[in-house]
Amino acid sequence: MLISHAHYDHLDRPTLEQLASSGTTVVTSRRTRGLIPRGFRRVIEMGLDDQLEIGGVRLSALRPEHWGGRTAVDVARGCNSYLIESDDRRTLAPGDTALTSEFDALGAVDLAVFGIGAYEPSEHHHATPEQVWRMFTAMPGGVLLPVHHSTFEISAEHVDEPMERLLAAAGDLADRVAAVKPGELWLPGDE
């Protein structure tokens, strides 16, 4: 299980307590281990630029344009994006991020899982759909799986707005977007 940062919508202790399993390893950002409830096999903290291999899968912690604390004065906790690589697949899971050039040099990814919501009025912490499209298209090929939208009211934009704006930004390349509704199953090849 990958946890990008300690914000309550990304690291919810009651949910994690329900998911706890002695067969599950949790990878989380630095200084968040103490927030993970007991019951997991192992909890591993990764700092920025750390790399780790688990079961033939390589993880690299990258720097998003975001912060990781649970409160405004909680400035010591980390915040990660993750590049997940196996022999035949590369996936970028940026977590929350504003517009950044951090991912420009990654090269091709098969799947990019970007958050497209919660940007109004927090564009300095969460990218707009147009900014997400710009970051995604800096990486050749692949499919964009939009997340972090249309579920909970945590910002001012209308619930349908993020996906509408993303598809408009994608234009003729909208077939590169896995435009599923929250809760729907999507499998690679469904695009």
Buried (B, 14 or more C-beta within 10 A) or exposed (E): BBBBBBBEEBBBEEEBEEBBEEEBBBBBBBBBEEBBBEEBEEBEBBEBEBEBEEEEEBBBBBBBBBBBBBEEEEEEBBBBBBBBBEEEEBBBBBBBBBBBEBBEEBEEBBBBBBBBBBBBEBBEBBBBBBBBBBBBBBBEEBBBBBBBBBEEEBBEBEEEBBBEBBBEBBEEEBEBBBBBEEEEEBEEEEB
